Amino acid sequence: MAWTITSSDKQQVDRFGITLDQVRLPNGEEKSFSYLDFAKGVCILPITNEKEVVCIKQYRHALNSWQWELPAGMIDGDGLAPLEVAKKELKEETGYVANHWLELGSFYPSPGSTTEEIFLFAAAGLTANAQQLEASEQIELHKIPMEELKNLVVSGEFKHGAGLAAILRYKFMTD
């Protein structure tokens, strides 16, 4: 049985929507429940002809540190399908354009606190071009052999949730 929303208050704070619902649980208890309304996103696992993964090292202000990641981005309100956004993000963040795309499905990174859904893709047949970074993006490109990426994941140095999901889905779908 679903929760019944008795009232809802929505506010926008910069790029995040915040919802505070008053709900009635199936057992009749009343409860407040808040969550972030967050845009959908994409994450791309770019694989070179040499079987290296194009990873990025990006400064993340919320963590005040550089993080290993895969190219990713938000699906904003421009009406583009997830694959089109993935193509755009790959080109902007890495400069690469891919001839072959494999859809890896989607996942919810934190369904207990956000509405965010991220669509995952693998990209191959890469051609290099120039990055087209936004002013707030500090990104270093690294081509990493799959075994080295595995070591970064196992050691805990690669912590990008969407990237971990893309790697896992790719490995399960292609092994």
C-alpha positions in Angstrom: 0.0 0.0 0.0 1.4 3.4 -1.0 2.0 6.3 1.4 -0.8 9.0 1.2 0.5 12.6 0.8 -1.6 14.9 2.9 0.4 18.1 2.0 3.4 19.0 0.0 5.7 22.0 0.0 8.3 22.4 -2.9 11.1 24.9 -2.9 13.9 25.6 -5.4 17.4 26.2 -4.1 19.8 26.9 -7.0 19.9 23.7 -9.0 18.1 21.5 -6.4 14.4 21.3 -5.8 13.5 20.4 -2.2 10.2 18.7 -1.4 8.8 18.3 2.1 5.8 16.0 2.1 3.5 15.3 5.1 2.5 11.6 4.6 0.2 9.1 6.1 1.8 5.7 6.3 -0.1 2.4 5.6 -0.3 1.9 9.4 -2.0 5.3 9.8 1.0 7.1 11.3 1.7 10.7 10.1 5.2 11.6 9.1 7.3 14.3 7.5 9.4 13.1 4.5 11.8 15.3 2.6 13.8 14.6 -0.6 15.7 16.4 -3.4 14.1 16.8 -6.8 17.2 16.3 -8.9 17.5 16.3 -12.7 18.1 13.0 -14.5 21.7 12.4 -15.7 24.0 10.3 -17.9 27.3 8.6 -17.3 29.5 7.2 -20.1 32.2 4.5 -20.1 34.4 5.5 -23.1 36.6 2.7 -24.3 39.4 3.3 -26.8 40.5 0.9 -29.6 43.4 0.0 -27.4 40.9 -1.2 -24.7 41.7 1.8 -22.4 39.0 3.7 -20.5 39.0 7.4 -20.8 38.7 8.5 -17.2 38.6 12.0 -15.9 40.1 13.5 -12.7 37.8 16.4 -11.7 37.9 18.9 -8.9 34.7 18.5 -6.8 34.1 21.5 -4.6 31.6 19.7 -2.3 34.4 17.3 -1.3 37.3 19.9 -1.7 39.3 17.3 -3.6 40.1 15.8 -7.0 38.0 12.7 -7.8 38.4 9.9 -10.4 35.2 9.8 -12.5 33.8 8.8 -15.8 32.3 11.6 -18.0 28.8 12.4 -16.9 26.3 15.2 -16.8 22.7 16.4 -16.2 19.8 16.1 -18.6 18.5 19.6 -18.5 15.2 20.8 -19.9 16.3 21.0 -23.5 14.3 18.0 -24.5 17.2 15.8 -25.6 17.0 12.0 -25.1 19.6 10.5 -22.7 21.7 9.1 -25.5 22.0 12.6 -27.2 22.9 14.1 -23.8 25.6 11.4 -23.4 27.1 12.2 -26.8 27.1 15.9 -25.9 28.7 15.3 -22.4 31.4 13.0 -23.8 32.4 15.5 -26.4 32.4 18.5 -24.0 34.2 16.8 -21.1 36.7 14.7 -23.0 36.7 15.9 -26.6 35.9 12.4 -27.8 33.2 11.5 -30.3 32.1 7.8 -30.4 30.9 5.8 -33.4 29.4 3.0 -31.3 27.1 3.2 -28.3 25.8 0.5 -25.9 22.9 1.4 -23.6 23.6 0.0 -20.1 20.2 0.9 -18.5 19.6 3.3 -15.7 19.8 3.3 -11.9 18.7 5.4 -8.9 21.8 6.5 -7.0 20.0 7.4 -3.8 16.3 6.5 -3.9 15.8 7.2 -0.2 16.6 10.9 -0.6 16.5 12.0 -4.3 14.5 11.5 -7.4 17.7 11.3 -9.5 17.9 8.7 -12.2 21.1 8.2 -14.2 21.3 6.6 -17.6 24.4 4.6 -18.4 26.2 4.1 -21.7 29.4 2.5 -23.0 31.0 4.3 -26.0 33.6 2.9 -28.5 35.1 3.8 -31.8 36.4 7.0 -30.3 37.8 10.0 -32.3 39.7 12.7 -30.4 38.8 16.4 -30.6 39.2 19.3 -28.2 37.5 19.5 -24.9 34.7 22.1 -24.5 34.7 22.7 -20.7 32.4 25.0 -18.8 34.2 27.7 -16.7 33.4 25.7 -13.5 34.9 22.4 -14.8 38.5 21.5 -13.9 39.1 18.2 -15.7 42.2 16.2 -16.4 41.9 13.3 -19.0 43.5 9.9 -18.4 43.5 6.8 -20.6 43.6 3.9 -18.2 43.9 0.2 -19.0 40.9 -1.8 -17.7 43.1 -3.7 -15.2 44.4 -0.4 -13.8 40.9 0.9 -13.5 39.9 -2.3 -11.7 42.7 -1.6 -9.2 41.5 1.9 -8.7 38.0 0.6 -8.0 39.2 -2.2 -5.7 41.5 0.1 -3.7 38.7 2.6 -3.2 40.4 5.4 -5.1 37.6 5.4 -7.7 34.5 6.4 -5.8 32.3 7.9 -8.5 28.9 6.1 -8.0 27.6 6.5 -11.5 31.0 5.4 -12.9 31.0 2.3 -10.6 27.5 1.5 -11.8 28.5 1.9 -15.5 31.6 -0.3 -15.1 29.6 -3.0 -13.3 26.8 -3.1 -15.8 29.3 -3.2 -18.7 31.3 -6.0 -17.2 28.1 -8.0 -16.5 26.6 -7.4 -19.9 29.8 -8.2 -21.9 31.4 -11.0 -19.9 
